[in-house]
Every structure is written in structure tokens, then in C-alpha cells.
Amino acid sequence: MQVDLSLAINYIPACTCLAKMVIFMTCVIPIHQGEEIGVFSILSFILYMDRLVCHNIIFDSNSILLAVFFSNVHQLVRSVAPTSNVIFPIILLHIIWCGFCIMLLVEPPLLSRWIDRKGRAYTLIPPLIMVLVLTCLTFVREDTEIALIKFCRAIAFSLLCLIWIYLVGVNNTHSIEYLKDTSSQFISRMAPVLYSPIWISGIFCISSVMALLYQYIKFTKKIPVQEYPQQEICISTNQDHADTESGDVYELFKMAKHGGKLPLAAE
């Protein structure tokens, strides 16, 4: 099944995902210190039931909600982490991670050729890099952010994931079943929006939009133009006509030989 982006109905899953994200963040923002475990436990149950009840259409929308949920839990864990005063190495780690994600979004020719040869590695490496970075960040203390920053991160992350799905994902896959079953590709590419420092996240958002537009333009240029073999059709038609005339002449000679009466058309 292919996705026809000219139909408005195909954008309903994206609108539904954004609506769920706004509701989810509305429940997260009022959490006071000391209430995190109870509230996040209830929200995790709700997200689990949402994953069981709601069916994926075009893409896995529940995975975007779970990614934002995990980022809030991860930030809560980092607020009590034992290690601190490692600002420069952490900033460098974030910059390298963001650069890697931008490279995955752009997919230069050298990377594309490598992807064609190593399809399995291409699927596993981005999530693996994300997991390694988040594991390192877990042991570094970071204060919790204000509610407005959390809300902006969640909405920006959701929008970038949706842009990737509709501009790149549906054009880069043979079937939407890939997007419905696999969310790691767009989650791992956009994860710096949720975890990097706010100024790095802002630069990453702008760079991601530019990279996605570049990918979309590249895909539209690759759409083949259908060509019809008009010359072959004409030759085939002329050959069929010649065969028909030869058959008629043969029948006329056959009937004349046996003294039969010629057809009216022949007379």
C-alpha cells in the first residue's frame, strides 16, 4: 500500500498524534516534586493501553509518545545522578551526536552507497548510538527544566518526526508497513531534540528541517517518468494487419482452386 499525500485523510494520524502529545504534556507539566513516581506510573499505564487499543495507521504514533515519556523519566533520573562538573565532555558528546544524526538525515552519496551494502547495519547503528549516548548521560547530573522548555521540546520532537515520516519515510519505503512496525529510524534521528542542551537542540531543529527539505527534493527528482513504447506498438499493429491480409488472400486462392464461390467482398 502506498500513501497518497494529496488526500487529507492521510494526515489524520499526524493530527491525532499531536493532539495526544498536547494532552500528555498537559498532564506532565503540573507534576510537583515528590509526585513524579505516582504520576509517571499512571501515565505509563495509559500509554501501554493506548498501544494495545489504537491501531497504527501509516506510522507508529504511540512510539513518539513513549519517546517523550522516557525523556522526562530520564531527566528525572539525571537530576539525582552522582557525577557532575563534566560540562565540556558532555557538550562535545552532544555536538558529535547531533552531527551524526544530521548526517543520517542528509544521507550523502558515500553513506547511501554504504547503506545499500549494509542494510542491516543501517537499521541497527542509529538506535545503538542513541542508546550509548543516553547511557552515558544517565550518570551525569542535570537539573530538571521548566515546564515551557519541556513542552517545546515535546512538540518540536513530534513535528520533526512527522515531517520525516511524510516527506521522507513514505517516499523511501516500498510499503507503509515498514513505518507501522519500525519507529527506531525516526526516533533515533530526532532524539537530540529531547536530550541535548536547549541551545544545541535549537540549532539541531533548524538543521534538521533543512536536511529534510533536501531529502524531499532529492526524492522528488528520482521519480521516474513513465514512457510508452509507441514505436513498438505501431510495429506490432502493422504486423498484425499484414498477417490478417495474408490470411484473407490465402483463403481466396484456396476457394478459387476448389471451384468454390467467392465471398461477396471478394467479388
LOKOL-485432 format. One record per residue: x, y, z of N, C-alpha, C in turn; residue in three letters. Coordinates in nm, 4 decimals, decimal comma. Layout:
N
X Y Z X Y Z X Y Z ALA
...
***
This chain:
267
0,0841 -0,1198 0,0000 0,0000 0,0000 0,0000 0,0872 0,1243 0,0000 MET
0,0544 0,2198 -0,0845 0,1243 0,3468 -0,0910 0,0370 0,4565 -0,0305 GLN
0,1014 0,5633 0,0153 0,0328 0,6735 0,0799 0,0159 0,7863 -0,0202 VAL
-0,1075 0,8252 -0,0449 -0,1373 0,9370 -0,1345 -0,1456 1,0638 -0,0501 ASP
-0,0410 1,1441 -0,0556 -0,0346 1,2638 0,0283 -0,1272 1,3746 -0,0196 LEU
-0,1901 1,3560 -0,1350 -0,2867 1,4556 -0,1808 -0,4218 1,4420 -0,1119 SER
-0,4419 1,3324 -0,0394 -0,5675 1,3099 0,0325 -0,5546 1,3591 0,1762 LEU
-0,6492 1,4394 0,2186 -0,6436 1,4965 0,3533 -0,6590 1,3904 0,4615 ALA
-0,7247 1,2798 0,4294 -0,7485 1,1767 0,5299 -0,6187 1,1142 0,5784 ILE
-0,5141 1,1173 0,4962 -0,3874 1,0574 0,5359 -0,3106 1,1417 0,6369 ASN
-0,3580 1,2629 0,6632 -0,2937 1,3470 0,7643 -0,3646 1,3398 0,8995 TYR
-0,4724 1,2631 0,9064 -0,5436 1,2471 1,0338 -0,4557 1,1824 1,1398 ILE
-0,3767 1,0771 1,1090 -0,2889 1,0202 1,2125 -0,1907 1,1215 1,2710 PRO
-0,1388 1,2117 1,1874 -0,0462 1,3127 1,2374 -0,1163 1,4104 1,3320 ALA
-0,2354 1,4531 1,2959 -0,3118 1,5438 1,3831 -0,3492 1,4749 1,5143 CYS
-0,3848 1,3479 1,5059 -0,4188 1,2731 1,6270 -0,2979 1,2601 1,7187 THR
-0,1809 1,2338 1,6584 -0,0587 1,2222 1,7379 -0,0254 1,3531 1,8083 CYS
-0,0388 1,4643 1,7377 -0,0122 1,5944 1,8011 -0,1109 1,6239 1,9127 LEU
-0,2374 1,5887 1,8919 -0,3383 1,6111 1,9957 -0,3069 1,5287 2,1204 ALA
-0,2678 1,4039 2,1001 -0,2299 1,3193 2,2143 -0,1080 1,3755 2,2863 LYS
-0,0136 1,4291 2,2082 0,1063 1,4847 2,2702 0,0738 1,6068 2,3552 MET
-0,0144 1,6922 2,3072 -0,0549 1,8094 2,3864 -0,1229 1,7660 2,5156 VAL
-0,2116 1,6675 2,5076 -0,2791 1,6170 2,6280 -0,1784 1,5547 2,7244 ILE
-0,0858 1,4778 2,6695 0,0155 1,4125 2,7534 0,1008 1,5154 2,8269 PHE
0,1491 1,6168 2,7548 0,2330 1,7184 2,8195 0,1535 1,8037 2,9163 MET
0,0239 1,8204 2,8922 -0,0609 1,8923 2,9874 -0,0679 1,8178 3,1200 THR
-0,0595 1,6852 3,1146 -0,0578 1,6064 3,2384 0,0799 1,6040 3,3036 CYS
0,1867 1,6192 3,2244 0,3221 1,6132 3,2787 0,3628 1,7444 3,3441 VAL
0,3235 1,8555 3,2840 0,3699 1,9866 3,3306 0,3338 2,0156 3,4772 ILE
0,2120 1,9850 3,5248 0,1789 2,0224 3,6637 0,2400 1,9336 3,7705 PRO
0,3237 1,8375 3,7348 0,3797 1,7453 3,8348 0,4711 1,8217 3,9297 ILE
0,4466 1,8051 4,0588 0,5290 1,8688 4,1611 0,6359 1,7713 4,2097 HIS
0,7390 1,8254 4,2721 0,8476 1,7416 4,3219 0,7950 1,6453 4,4280 GLN
0,8287 1,5217 4,4143 0,7819 1,4174 4,5048 0,6627 1,3404 4,4516 GLY
0,5988 1,3914 4,3452 0,4840 1,3235 4,2856 0,5183 1,2512 4,1553 GLU
0,6444 1,2546 4,1173 0,6828 1,2031 3,9857 0,6541 1,0537 3,9711 GLU
0,6884 0,9745 4,0714 0,6754 0,8297 4,0580 0,5297 0,7897 4,0372 ILE
0,4401 0,8461 4,1150 0,2989 0,8114 4,1019 0,2395 0,8552 3,9689 GLY
0,2674 0,9796 3,9305 0,2098 1,0324 3,8065 0,2675 0,9606 3,6852 VAL
0,3998 0,9408 3,6825 0,4604 0,8728 3,5682 0,4171 0,7264 3,5596 PHE
0,3901 0,6646 3,6719 0,3398 0,5269 3,6693 0,2015 0,5214 3,6042 SER
0,1149 0,6145 3,6426 -0,0195 0,6184 3,5833 -0,0107 0,6479 3,4335 ILE
0,0741 0,7435 3,3954 0,0888 0,7762 3,2538 0,1448 0,6575 3,1738 LEU
0,2346 0,5821 3,2340 0,2884 0,4641 3,1641 0,1796 0,3611 3,1394 SER
0,0884 0,3433 3,2348 -0,0228 0,2500 3,2154 -0,1142 0,2974 3,1023 PHE
-0,1398 0,4279 3,0991 -0,2266 0,4833 2,9943 -0,1629 0,4655 2,8557 ILE
-0,0323 0,4928 2,8465 0,0363 0,4764 2,7181 0,0395 0,3300 2,6743 LEU
0,0513 0,2405 2,7702 0,0504 0,0980 2,7356 -0,0858 0,0563 2,6799 TYR
-0,1931 0,1025 2,7453 -0,3271 0,0699 2,6953 -0,3525 0,1361 2,5597 MET
-0,3004 0,2557 2,5405 -0,3142 0,3223 2,4110 -0,2461 0,2416 2,3015 ASP
-0,1338 0,1814 2,3334 -0,0624 0,1000 2,2348 -0,1399 -0,0268 2,2019 ARG
-0,2119 -0,0813 2,2998 -0,2887 -0,2032 2,2764 -0,4178 -0,1763 2,2003 LEU
-0,4828 -0,0651 2,2299 -0,6147 -0,0376 2,1746 -0,6065 0,0259 2,0362 VAL
-0,5221 0,1259 2,0223 -0,5161 0,2016 1,8967 -0,4323 0,1268 1,7934 CYS
-0,4802 0,1261 1,6699 -0,4098 0,0625 1,5602 -0,3214 0,1651 1,4891 HIS
-0,2061 0,1194 1,4461 -0,1142 0,2073 1,3745 -0,1613 0,2294 1,2311 ASN
-0,1731 0,3553 1,1927 -0,2098 0,3927 1,0564 -0,0965 0,4774 0,9998 ILE
-0,0334 0,4292 0,8974 0,0824 0,4909 0,8305 0,2088 0,4775 0,9153 ILE
0,2033 0,5131 1,0446 0,3217 0,5061 1,1300 0,2805 0,4731 1,2722 PHE
0,3809 0,4446 1,3551 0,3579 0,4104 1,4957 0,3560 0,5395 1,5769 ASP
0,2386 0,5934 1,5998 0,2269 0,7202 1,6725 0,2549 0,7029 1,8213 SER
0,2244 0,5876 1,8764 0,2464 0,5649 2,0184 0,3948 0,5695 2,0533 ASN
0,4806 0,5331 1,9592 0,6246 0,5360 1,9854 0,6744 0,6779 2,0102 SER
0,6136 0,7765 1,9456 0,6528 0,9162 1,9689 0,6163 0,9584 2,1108 ILE
0,4990 0,9183 2,1555 0,4585 0,9482 2,2928 0,5499 0,8791 2,3935 LEU
0,5839 0,7539 2,3674 0,6723 0,6804 2,4575 0,8110 0,7425 2,4615 LEU
0,8597 0,7928 2,3484 0,9917 0,8566 2,3465 0,9934 0,9817 2,4340 ALA
0,8881 1,0624 2,4268 0,8796 1,1824 2,5113 0,8636 1,1430 2,6578 VAL
0,7842 1,0400 2,6836 0,7677 0,9904 2,8212 0,9017 0,9464 2,8794 PHE
0,9774 0,8700 2,8027 1,1068 0,8227 2,8515 1,2033 0,9384 2,8729 PHE
1,1982 1,0410 2,7890 1,2887 1,1553 2,8065 1,2611 1,2277 2,9378 SER
1,1340 1,2371 2,9751 1,1012 1,3005 3,1036 1,1474 1,2155 3,2216 ASN
1,1315 1,0850 3,2106 1,1803 0,9955 3,3157 1,3332 1,0005 3,3219 VAL
1,3976 1,0033 3,2065 1,5430 1,0106 3,2019 1,5937 1,1393 3,2653 HIS
1,5259 1,2490 3,2427 1,5648 1,3754 3,3049 1,5474 1,3716 3,4563 GLN
1,4434 1,3022 3,5001 1,4224 1,2867 3,6444 1,5350 1,2046 3,7074 LEU
1,5794 1,1002 3,6388 1,6905 1,0179 3,6894 1,8196 1,0989 3,6923 VAL
1,8431 1,1814 3,5915 1,9656 1,2603 3,5865 1,9703 1,3681 3,6947 ARG
1,8547 1,4076 3,7445 1,8526 1,5118 3,8483 1,9126 1,4630 3,9804 SER
1,9244 1,3313 3,9969 1,9844 1,2754 4,1189 2,1085 1,1929 4,0863 VAL
2,1657 1,2108 3,9670 2,2848 1,1352 3,9275 2,4050 1,1778 4,0110 ALA
2,5017 1,0896 4,0333 2,6142 1,1212 4,1223 2,7217 1,2096 4,0606 PRO
2,7404 1,2053 3,9280 2,8524 1,2737 3,8628 2,8119 1,4126 3,8170 THR
2,9029 1,5071 3,8328 2,8795 1,6444 3,7862 3,0140 1,7047 3,7447 SER
3,0119 1,8312 3,7014 3,1334 1,9038 3,6637 3,2076 1,8361 3,5471 ASN
3,1323 1,7895 3,4500 3,1927 1,7356 3,3274 3,1254 1,8039 3,2080 VAL
3,1210 1,9349 3,2115 3,0446 2,0097 3,1130 3,1038 1,9960 2,9737 ILE
3,2355 2,0177 2,9603 3,2956 2,0165 2,8267 3,2825 1,8810 2,7572 PHE
3,3151 1,7679 2,8223 3,2974 1,6392 2,7526 3,1521 1,6123 2,7133 PRO
3,0582 1,6532 2,7961 2,9167 1,6302 2,7647 2,8734 1,7164 2,6467 ILE
2,9163 1,8412 2,6442 2,8847 1,9283 2,5300 2,9433 1,8705 2,4017 ILE
3,0661 1,8229 2,4078 3,1294 1,7627 2,2902 3,0536 1,6375 2,2451 LEU
3,0090 1,5588 2,3420 2,9310 1,4389 2,3088 2,8011 1,4765 2,2385 LEU
2,7336 1,5786 2,2858 2,6093 1,6225 2,2224 2,6332 1,6737 2,0805 HIS
2,7410 1,7482 2,0614 2,7694 1,8021 1,9277 2,7984 1,6890 1,8293 ILE
2,8791 1,5909 1,8726 2,9090 1,4768 1,7856 2,7819 1,3984 1,7545 ILE
2,6983 1,3784 1,8547 2,5735 1,3041 1,8345 2,4806 1,3771 1,7371 TRP
2,4662 1,5072 1,7550 2,3812 1,5849 1,6636 2,4357 1,5825 1,5215 CYS
2,5687 1,5933 1,5077 2,6276 1,5860 1,3743 2,6030 1,4519 1,3080 GLY
2,6099 1,3451 1,3858 2,5816 1,2119 1,3323 2,4368 1,2011 1,2862 PHE
2,3437 1,2537 1,3639 2,2019 1,2484 1,3267 2,1731 1,3330 1,2023 CYS
2,2368 1,4488 1,1920 2,2192 1,5309 1,0720 2,2728 1,4595 0,9491 ILE
2,3865 1,3907 0,9648 2,4421 1,3151 0,8524 2,3453 1,2048 0,8092 MET
2,2787 1,1397 0,9046 2,1797 1,0374 0,8702 2,0600 1,0984 0,7977 LEU
2,0233 1,2197 0,8345 1,9113 1,2850 0,7670 1,9470 1,3268 0,6248 LEU
2,0691 1,3744 0,6062 2,1109 1,4191 0,4731 2,1407 1,3004 0,3824 VAL
2,2066 1,1975 0,4378 2,2473 1,0790 0,3616 2,3284 1,1178 0,2374 GLU
2,4528 1,1582 0,2571 2,5378 1,1911 0,1410 2,5612 1,0672 0,0550 PRO
2,6059 1,0851 -0,0699 2,6213 0,9701 -0,1613 2,7069 0,8570 -0,1053 PRO
2,8161 0,8914 -0,0359 2,9022 0,7875 0,0198 2,8274 0,7044 0,1230 LEU
2,7501 0,7710 0,2080 2,6707 0,6986 0,3081 2,5606 0,6173 0,2415 LEU
2,4999 0,6697 0,1380 2,3931 0,5966 0,0686 2,4462 0,4674 0,0077 SER
2,5663 0,4735 -0,0520 2,6244 0,3511 -0,1088 2,6554 0,2493 0,0004 ARG
2,7022 0,2981 0,1137 2,7292 0,2069 0,2249 2,6002 0,1466 0,2790 TRP
2,4938 0,2260 0,2812 2,3644 0,1769 0,3280 2,3126 0,0659 0,2374 ILE
2,3306 0,0828 0,1058 2,2841 -0,0192 0,0121 2,3544 -0,1528 0,0350 ASP
2,4811 -0,1471 0,0774 2,5559 -0,2709 0,1005 2,5311 -0,3272 0,2399 ARG
2,5056 -0,2405 0,3378 2,4911 -0,2827 0,4772 2,3540 -0,2423 0,5290 LYS
2,2497 -0,3013 0,4746 2,1148 -0,2632 0,5141 2,0852 -0,2909 0,6605 GLY
2,1296 -0,4068 0,7092 2,1046 -0,4428 0,8486 2,1776 -0,3497 0,9450 ARG
2,3029 -0,3174 0,9139 2,3793 -0,2257 0,9982 2,3162 -0,0872 0,9994 ALA
2,2634 -0,0456 0,8838 2,1977 0,0847 0,8756 2,0767 0,0920 0,9684 TYR
2,0086 -0,0211 0,9858 1,8918 -0,0242 1,0728 1,9298 -0,0226 1,2200 THR
2,0421 -0,0851 1,2540 2,0784 -0,1030 1,3946 2,1688 0,0070 1,4495 LEU
2,2524 0,0672 1,3655 2,3514 0,1616 1,4167 2,2890 0,2873 1,4771 ILE
2,1926 0,3560 1,4121 2,1360 0,4764 1,4760 2,0744 0,4509 1,6136 PRO
1,9898 0,3476 1,6335 1,9399 0,3224 1,7697 2,0507 0,2859 1,8679 PRO
2,1542 0,2138 1,8195 2,2636 0,1768 1,9085 2,3396 0,2995 1,9560 LEU
2,3659 0,3932 1,8670 2,4337 0,5179 1,9056 2,3480 0,5951 2,0060 ILE
2,2181 0,6019 1,9836 2,1293 0,6715 2,0758 2,1331 0,6082 2,2145 MET
2,1272 0,4769 2,2205 2,1295 0,4074 2,3495 2,2615 0,4307 2,4221 VAL
2,3721 0,4281 2,3491 2,5028 0,4514 2,4125 2,5132 0,5929 2,4691 LEU
2,4659 0,6909 2,3945 2,4715 0,8298 2,4422 2,3844 0,8477 2,5654 VAL
2,2630 0,7950 2,5620 2,1730 0,8091 2,6766 2,2258 0,7356 2,7988 LEU
2,2941 0,6247 2,7767 2,3538 0,5523 2,8890 2,4633 0,6361 2,9548 THR
2,5454 0,7010 2,8743 2,6494 0,7882 2,9303 2,5890 0,9069 3,0041 CYS
2,4816 0,9644 2,9485 2,4197 1,0811 3,0119 2,3488 1,0459 3,1421 LEU
2,3113 0,9218 3,1590 2,2374 0,8813 3,2795 2,3186 0,9061 3,4055 THR
2,4508 0,8975 3,3962 2,5361 0,9105 3,5148 2,5874 1,0525 3,5355 PHE
2,5378 1,1475 3,4563 2,5803 1,2877 3,4681 2,4617 1,3697 3,5165 VAL
2,4827 1,4440 3,6228 2,3742 1,5203 3,6842 2,3329 1,6374 3,5964 ARG
2,2023 1,6565 3,5883 2,1438 1,7681 3,5132 2,0159 1,8102 3,5821 GLU
2,0013 1,9401 3,6074 1,8807 1,9898 3,6739 1,7595 1,9754 3,5828 ASP
1,6445 1,9570 3,6430 1,5214 1,9468 3,5647 1,4875 2,0822 3,5030 THR
1,4261 2,0783 3,3865 1,3941 2,2001 3,3136 1,2559 2,2510 3,3509 GLU
1,2309 2,3762 3,3140 1,0997 2,4343 3,3412 0,9953 2,3738 3,2474 ILE
0,8696 2,3929 3,2812 0,7603 2,3286 3,2074 0,7554 2,3745 3,0616 ALA
0,7815 2,5036 3,0363 0,7732 2,5557 2,8999 0,8753 2,4885 2,8087 LEU
0,9983 2,4689 2,8589 1,1014 2,4047 2,7778 1,0640 2,2594 2,7488 ILE
1,0097 2,1901 2,8475 0,9658 2,0521 2,8262 0,8574 2,0447 2,7188 LYS
0,7639 2,1362 2,7270 0,6543 2,1369 2,6295 0,7072 2,1662 2,4888 PHE
0,7968 2,2632 2,4761 0,8519 2,2977 2,3440 0,9339 2,1832 2,2875 CYS
1,0101 2,1155 2,3706 1,0870 2,0005 2,3241 0,9943 1,8919 2,2697 ARG
0,8881 1,8610 2,3429 0,7969 1,7546 2,3010 0,7289 1,7876 2,1685 ALA
0,6819 1,9109 2,1538 0,6136 1,9491 2,0301 0,7124 1,9522 1,9130 ILE
0,8323 2,0071 1,9351 0,9316 2,0118 1,8280 0,9725 1,8711 1,7850 ALA
0,9911 1,7831 1,8820 1,0265 1,6443 1,8500 0,9154 1,5774 1,7699 PHE
0,7917 1,5962 1,8101 0,6790 1,5357 1,7381 0,6695 1,5886 1,5958 SER
0,6842 1,7183 1,5783 0,6740 1,7772 1,4451 0,7857 1,7275 1,3535 LEU
0,9081 1,7181 1,4053 1,0186 1,6703 1,3229 0,9991 1,5240 1,2830 LEU
0,9503 1,4434 1,3757 0,9233 1,3031 1,3427 0,8161 1,2933 1,2342 CYS
0,7113 1,3739 1,2469 0,6036 1,3700 1,1476 0,6515 1,4203 1,0120 LEU
0,7356 1,5230 1,0126 0,7899 1,5732 0,8857 0,8748 1,4658 0,8191 ILE
0,9573 1,3972 0,8980 1,0396 1,2900 0,8412 0,9516 1,1796 0,7826 TRP
0,8450 1,1449 0,8520 0,7571 1,0370 0,8065 0,6905 1,0739 0,6744 ILE
0,6361 1,1954 0,6651 0,5576 1,2334 0,5479 0,6434 1,2812 0,4310 TYR
0,7609 1,3355 0,4586 0,8453 1,3835 0,3491 0,9459 1,2794 0,3023 LEU
0,9940 1,1975 0,3937 1,0994 1,1024 0,3612 1,0513 0,9585 0,3749 VAL
0,9898 0,9270 0,4875 0,9546 0,7886 0,5163 0,8640 0,7244 0,4128 GLY
0,7558 0,7915 0,3758 0,6609 0,7334 0,2808 0,7174 0,7299 0,1392 VAL
0,8201 0,8088 0,1105 0,8816 0,8073 -0,0222 1,0010 0,7134 -0,0297 ASN
1,0547 0,6774 0,0851 1,1758 0,5979 0,0881 1,1498 0,4502 0,1132 ASN
1,0261 0,4127 0,1346 0,9924 0,2744 0,1655 0,8942 0,2224 0,0622 THR
0,8973 0,0920 0,0410 0,8082 0,0286 -0,0555 0,6692 0,0070 0,0027 HIS
0,6556 0,0097 0,1327 0,5263 -0,0143 0,1953 0,5209 0,0604 0,3271 SER
0,4021 0,1071 0,3635 0,3875 0,1763 0,4906 0,3939 0,0806 0,6082 ILE
0,3925 -0,0511 0,5823 0,4064 -0,1477 0,6907 0,5403 -0,1283 0,7618 GLU
0,6404 -0,0801 0,6886 0,7711 -0,0544 0,7493 0,7595 0,0534 0,8576 TYR
0,6892 0,1607 0,8292 0,6740 0,2690 0,9256 0,5827 0,2297 1,0408 LEU
0,4862 0,1429 1,0141 0,3940 0,0994 1,1185 0,4607 0,0055 1,2182 LYS
0,5612 -0,0678 1,1724 0,6268 -0,1664 1,2575 0,7594 -0,1184 1,3143 ASP
0,8236 -0,0225 1,2501 0,9571 0,0210 1,2908 0,9573 0,1715 1,3135 THR
0,9802 0,2099 1,4378 0,9847 0,3520 1,4713 1,1248 0,3986 1,5082 SER
1,2180 0,3047 1,5196 1,3517 0,3408 1,5673 1,4232 0,4360 1,4719 SER
1,3890 0,4317 1,3417 1,4608 0,5139 1,2465 1,4372 0,6627 1,2699 GLN
1,3108 0,7038 1,2855 1,2875 0,8476 1,3065 1,3058 0,8865 1,4529 PHE
1,2853 0,7955 1,5476 1,3085 0,8274 1,6889 1,4568 0,8535 1,7137 ILE
1,5431 0,7668 1,6623 1,6870 0,7817 1,6857 1,7446 0,9039 1,6150 SER
1,6853 0,9445 1,5019 1,7352 1,0614 1,4303 1,6986 1,1920 1,5005 ARG
1,5832 1,1977 1,5638 1,5346 1,3216 1,6251 1,5567 1,3278 1,7758 MET
1,6173 1,2256 1,8343 1,6333 1,2208 1,9803 1,7112 1,3378 2,0398 ALA
1,8109 1,3963 1,9712 1,8806 1,5108 2,0325 1,7884 1,6258 2,0716 PRO
1,6740 1,6374 2,0074 1,5805 1,7442 2,0444 1,5362 1,7279 2,1897 VAL
1,5247 1,6046 2,2370 1,4748 1,5790 2,3724 1,5836 1,5800 2,4788 LEU
1,7090 1,5533 2,4399 1,8125 1,5304 2,5412 1,9264 1,6305 2,5393 TYR
1,9519 1,6958 2,4281 2,0640 1,7888 2,4219 2,0302 1,9197 2,4933 SER
2,1313 1,9975 2,5318 2,1046 2,1307 2,5879 2,0184 2,2136 2,4943 PRO
1,9436 2,3058 2,5502 1,8404 2,3746 2,4739 1,8979 2,4506 2,3553 ILE
2,0163 2,5102 2,3690 2,0720 2,5850 2,2564 2,1197 2,4906 2,1453 TRP
2,1708 2,3747 2,1832 2,2088 2,2754 2,0821 2,0843 2,2178 2,0153 ILE
1,9789 2,1968 2,0924 1,8544 2,1452 2,0363 1,7946 2,2423 1,9354 SER
1,8031 2,3730 1,9647 1,7509 2,4723 1,8711 1,8247 2,4701 1,7383 GLY
1,9587 2,4638 1,7449 2,0375 2,4562 1,6214 2,0075 2,3256 1,5474 ILE
1,9927 2,2189 1,6221 1,9635 2,0892 1,5606 1,8277 2,0910 1,4903 PHE
1,7279 2,1545 1,5486 1,5955 2,1624 1,4860 1,6016 2,2336 1,3510 CYS
1,6702 2,3463 1,3469 1,6820 2,4206 1,2215 1,7577 2,3391 1,1171 ILE
1,8669 2,2752 1,1593 1,9449 2,1940 1,0666 1,8648 2,0739 1,0177 SER
1,7828 2,0169 1,1042 1,7029 1,9003 1,0654 1,5995 1,9370 0,9604 SER
1,5353 2,0516 0,9762 1,4365 2,0948 0,8780 1,5023 2,1144 0,7415 VAL
1,6199 2,1748 0,7395 1,6906 2,1936 0,6130 1,7305 2,0597 0,5510 MET
1,7756 1,9662 0,6345 1,8142 1,8342 0,5837 1,6942 1,7582 0,5290 ALA
1,5796 1,7709 0,5939 1,4593 1,7018 0,5480 1,4098 1,7602 0,4160 LEU
1,4170 1,8896 0,4018 1,3794 1,9508 0,2746 1,4729 1,9055 0,1622 LEU
1,6002 1,8957 0,1926 1,6967 1,8465 0,0930 1,6637 1,7031 0,0522 TYR
1,6305 1,6190 0,1497 1,5948 1,4804 0,1198 1,4691 1,4731 0,0345 GLN
1,3716 1,5571 0,0656 1,2465 1,5556 -0,0106 1,2701 1,5965 -0,1559 TYR
1,3508 1,6996 -0,1757 1,3825 1,7432 -0,3124 1,4565 1,6339 -0,3867 ILE
1,5470 1,5657 -0,3185 1,6226 1,4586 -0,3822 1,5318 1,3431 -0,4229 LYS
1,4342 1,3104 -0,3391 1,3431 1,2003 -0,3710 1,2501 1,2366 -0,4861 PHE
1,2028 1,3609 -0,4897 1,1135 1,4006 -0,5981 1,1842 1,3989 -0,7333 THR
1,3135 1,4254 -0,7351 1,3879 1,4215 -0,8606 1,4090 1,2787 -0,9092 LYS
1,3968 1,1813 -0,8197 1,4183 1,0424 -0,8572 1,2939 0,9743 -0,9098 LYS
1,1777 1,0431 -0,9064 1,0540 0,9807 -0,9528 1,0630 0,9602 -1,1038 ILE
1,0527 0,8379 -1,1519 1,0678 0,8132 -1,2959 0,9470 0,8594 -1,3738 PRO
0,9707 0,9040 -1,4946 0,8632 0,9443 -1,5849 0,8243 0,8245 -1,6712 VAL
0,6961 0,7895 -1,6736 0,6507 0,6721 -1,7461 0,6585 0,6959 -1,8962 GLN
0,7235 0,6038 -1,9632 0,7398 0,6141 -2,1074 0,6643 0,4998 -2,1730 GLU
0,5963 0,5298 -2,2796 0,5172 0,4299 -2,3518 0,5886 0,3910 -2,4802 TYR
0,6033 0,2623 -2,5080 0,6721 0,2174 -2,6306 0,5827 0,2300 -2,7525 PRO
0,5660 0,3571 -2,7977 0,4732 0,3819 -2,9072 0,5203 0,3161 -3,0372 GLN
0,6529 0,3190 -3,0608 0,7042 0,2647 -3,1852 0,6804 0,1143 -3,1921 GLN
0,7025 0,0452 -3,0780 0,6824 -0,0986 -3,0759 0,5357 -0,1333 -3,0961 GLU
0,4466 -0,0527 -3,0399 0,3037 -0,0775 -3,0549 0,2637 -0,0629 -3,2021 ILE
0,3152 0,0396 -3,2700 0,2816 0,0595 -3,4113 0,3330 -0,0565 -3,4962 CYS
0,4537 -0,1014 -3,4677 0,5085 -0,2135 -3,5441 0,4258 -0,3379 -3,5231 ILE
0,3874 -0,3613 -3,3976 0,3064 -0,4790 -3,3681 0,1717 -0,4724 -3,4374 SER
0,1109 -0,3535 -3,4396 -0,0191 -0,3369 -3,5037 -0,0093 -0,3585 -3,6542 THR
0,0965 -0,3024 -3,7160 0,1146 -0,3207 -3,8595 0,1390 -0,4670 -3,8941 ASN
0,2129 -0,5361 -3,8082 0,2403 -0,6767 -3,8334 0,1126 -0,7593 -3,8265 GLN
0,0275 -0,7284 -3,7254 -0,0994 -0,7998 -3,7139 -0,1865 -0,7757 -3,8363 ASP
-0,1886 -0,6502 -3,8875 -0,2684 -0,6168 -4,0053 -0,2179 -0,6913 -4,1286 HIS
-0,0845 -0,7004 -4,1413 -0,0267 -0,7716 -4,2555 -0,0596 -0,9196 -4,2498 ALA
-0,0549 -0,9768 -4,1286 -0,0889 -1,1186 -4,1137 -0,2336 -1,1437 -4,1513 ASP
-0,3233 -1,0490 -4,1153 -0,4653 -1,0652 -4,1475 -0,4872 -1,0625 -4,2982 THR
-0,4197 -0,9667 -4,3682 -0,4341 -0,9598 -4,5139 -0,3793 -1,0854 -4,5821 GLU
-0,2680 -1,1373 -4,5359 -0,2108 -1,2593 -4,5937 -0,3059 -1,3762 -4,5782 SER
-0,3731 -1,3831 -4,4626 -0,4689 -1,4911 -4,4399 -0,5879 -1,4811 -4,5325 GLY
-0,6352 -1,3602 -4,5585 -0,7502 -1,3419 -4,6483 -0,7142 -1,3820 -4,7920 ASP
-0,5954 -1,3438 -4,8359 -0,5525 -1,3794 -4,9716 -0,5397 -1,5303 -4,9861 VAL
-0,4879 -1,5949 -4,8837 -0,4741 -1,7414 -4,8877 -0,6097 -1,8093 -4,8992 TYR
-0,7076 -1,7597 -4,8248 -0,8412 -1,8186 -4,8309 -0,9030 -1,8004 -4,9695 GLU
-0,8813 -1,6856 -5,0321 -0,9355 -1,6613 -5,1659 -0,8764 -1,7597 -5,2687 LEU
-0,7433 -1,7771 -5,2654 -0,6817 -1,8716 -5,3578 -0,7279 -2,0145 -5,3330 PHE
-0,7492 -2,0483 -5,2076 -0,7933 -2,1828 -5,1733 -0,9318 -2,2109 -5,2289 LYS
-1,0242 -2,1135 -5,2134 -1,1600 -2,1298 -5,2630 -1,1626 -2,1321 -5,4160 MET
-1,0799 -2,0515 -5,4817 -1,0750 -2,0497 -5,6288 -1,0228 -2,1820 -5,6833 ALA
-0,9305 -2,2440 -5,6129 -0,8737 -2,3698 -5,6583 -0,9765 -2,4811 -5,6584 LYS
-1,0632 -2,4820 -5,5573 -1,1650 -2,5863 -5,5466 -1,2939 -2,5479 -5,6164 HIS
-1,2964 -2,4395 -5,6880 -1,4137 -2,4012 -5,7643 -1,5274 -2,3509 -5,6792 GLY
-1,4945 -2,3095 -5,5595 -1,5982 -2,2578 -5,4684 -1,6377 -2,1183 -5,5061 GLY
-1,7479 -2,0775 -5,4499 -1,7965 -1,9422 -5,4752 -1,7224 -1,8432 -5,3893 LYS
-1,6776 -1,7386 -5,4483 -1,6032 -1,6380 -5,3744 -1,6973 -1,5579 -5,2856 LEU
-1,6435 -1,5079 -5,1749 -1,7261 -1,4234 -5,0891 -1,7685 -1,2966 -5,1596 PRO
-1,8732 -1,2333 -5,1082 -1,9262 -1,1126 -5,1690 -1,8231 -1,0008 -5,1739 LEU
-1,7440 -0,9931 -5,0634 -1,6427 -0,8873 -5,0585 -1,5373 -0,9077 -5,1650 ALA
-1,5076 -1,0365 -5,1932 -1,4045 -1,0637 -5,2937 -1,4574 -1,0380 -5,4319 ALA
-1,5869 -1,0686 -5,4569 -1,6476 -1,0425 -5,5854 -1,6523 -0,8948 -5,6151 GLU
***
